[in-house]
Amino acid sequence: MPLHIIKLVVGCDNIDELVAWHAEADRPWIMHTRMTPKRVDEVLDGGSLYRVMKGQILCRQTILRIDTVGEGQASRCEVTVDPTIVRVAPTPRRPFQGWRYLKHEDIPPDLTEAEAAEMPADLARQLRELGAW
């Protein structure tokens, strides 16, 4: 069973802004972080990076590679993800620092293209907060 990672997105509020941000930078989809996961083999066995924006898990991207760059205290981790973004059912998540492993029972279901297109993200978030969706 693959192991997934969850991380807050800082600097953009929705998926469209995230896509535009990466398009402007014209670089590979790489998440930079200080700590390298200890369970790399499990994460690379089909794991995804779930992204939290404005207190909601909104999307995921398949993790392709995990590299440690540098040595000693200057070492950092680069997580390369597939540029394809899969929208998931908006799920509330409290703020946290860094990244975390995402428990299997906490994984939000993927949305079909029709489900993702039929409802604006803000409306979906409000419905989730009210417990109506």
C-alpha positions in Angstrom: 0.0 0.0 0.0 1.5 3.4 -1.0 2.3 6.0 1.6 1.2 9.6 1.0 2.6 12.9 2.1 0.6 16.1 2.9 2.0 19.6 2.8 0.6 23.1 3.1 0.8 25.4 0.1 2.2 28.8 1.0 1.7 31.7 -1.4 -1.4 30.7 -3.3 -5.0 30.1 -2.3 -6.4 27.7 -4.9 -5.4 25.2 -7.6 -5.6 27.7 -10.5 -3.1 30.0 -8.7 -0.8 27.0 -8.1 -0.8 26.1 -11.8 -0.2 29.7 -12.8 2.6 30.0 -10.3 4.5 27.0 -11.7 3.8 28.1 -15.3 5.4 31.4 -14.6 8.5 29.8 -13.1 8.8 27.3 -16.0 10.5 24.7 -13.9 9.8 21.1 -13.0 7.2 20.4 -10.2 9.5 20.1 -7.2 8.5 20.5 -3.6 11.5 21.6 -1.5 11.6 20.7 2.1 14.2 20.4 4.9 13.6 16.8 6.0 13.9 13.7 3.8 11.2 11.1 4.4 12.5 8.0 6.2 10.0 5.8 4.4 11.0 6.7 0.8 10.4 3.2 -0.6 6.7 3.2 0.6 6.2 6.8 -0.7 7.6 5.9 -4.2 5.4 2.9 -4.4 2.5 5.0 -5.8 2.3 7.7 -3.2 1.0 11.2 -3.8 1.6 14.6 -2.5 -1.7 16.0 -1.1 -1.8 19.8 -1.0 -3.6 21.9 1.7 -4.8 25.4 0.6 -6.7 27.8 2.9 -7.4 25.0 5.4 -8.6 22.4 2.9 -7.0 19.5 1.2 -7.8 20.3 -2.5 -5.6 18.2 -4.7 -2.9 15.6 -5.1 0.0 14.9 -7.4 1.8 11.5 -7.8 5.3 11.5 -6.4 7.9 10.5 -9.0 11.2 11.0 -7.2 12.7 11.9 -3.8 16.3 13.3 -3.7 18.5 14.5 -0.9 20.6 17.5 -2.0 23.6 18.6 -0.1 25.3 17.1 2.9 25.2 17.5 6.7 23.2 20.4 8.1 23.0 22.0 4.6 21.1 18.9 3.2 17.6 19.4 1.8 15.0 17.2 0.2 13.5 17.7 -3.3 10.3 15.8 -4.0 9.5 15.7 -7.8 5.8 15.3 -8.6 3.8 14.6 -11.7 2.5 17.9 -13.2 -1.0 16.3 -13.5 -3.2 17.6 -10.7 -6.0 15.4 -9.4 -8.7 17.3 -7.6 -10.0 15.6 -4.4 -13.0 16.2 -2.3 -12.3 19.3 -0.2 -11.3 18.1 3.3 -10.6 20.4 6.2 -7.1 20.2 7.7 -5.6 22.3 10.5 -2.3 24.1 9.9 1.0 22.4 10.6 4.6 22.9 9.8 6.6 21.0 7.2 5.1 17.9 5.8 3.4 14.9 7.3 2.6 11.3 6.2 -1.1 11.0 5.4 -2.8 8.1 7.1 -4.7 5.8 4.7 -8.0 6.4 6.5 -7.6 10.2 6.1 -7.2 10.2 2.3 -9.9 12.2 0.6 -11.6 10.6 -2.4 -10.6 11.8 -5.9 -13.2 13.8 -7.8 -14.2 12.9 -11.3 -13.7 15.6 -13.9 -17.5 16.2 -14.0 -17.6 16.6 -10.2 -14.6 19.0 -10.2 -16.1 21.1 -12.9 -19.7 21.3 -11.7 -19.0 23.2 -8.4 -16.8 26.2 -7.7 -14.1 25.4 -5.1 -15.3 28.2 -2.7 -18.9 26.8 -2.8 -17.6 23.2 -2.2 -15.5 24.5 0.8 -18.5 26.3 2.3 -20.7 23.2 1.9 -18.0 21.0 3.6 -17.8 23.5 6.5 -21.5 23.3 7.0 -21.5 19.5 6.8 -23.7 19.5 3.8 -21.2 17.8 1.4 
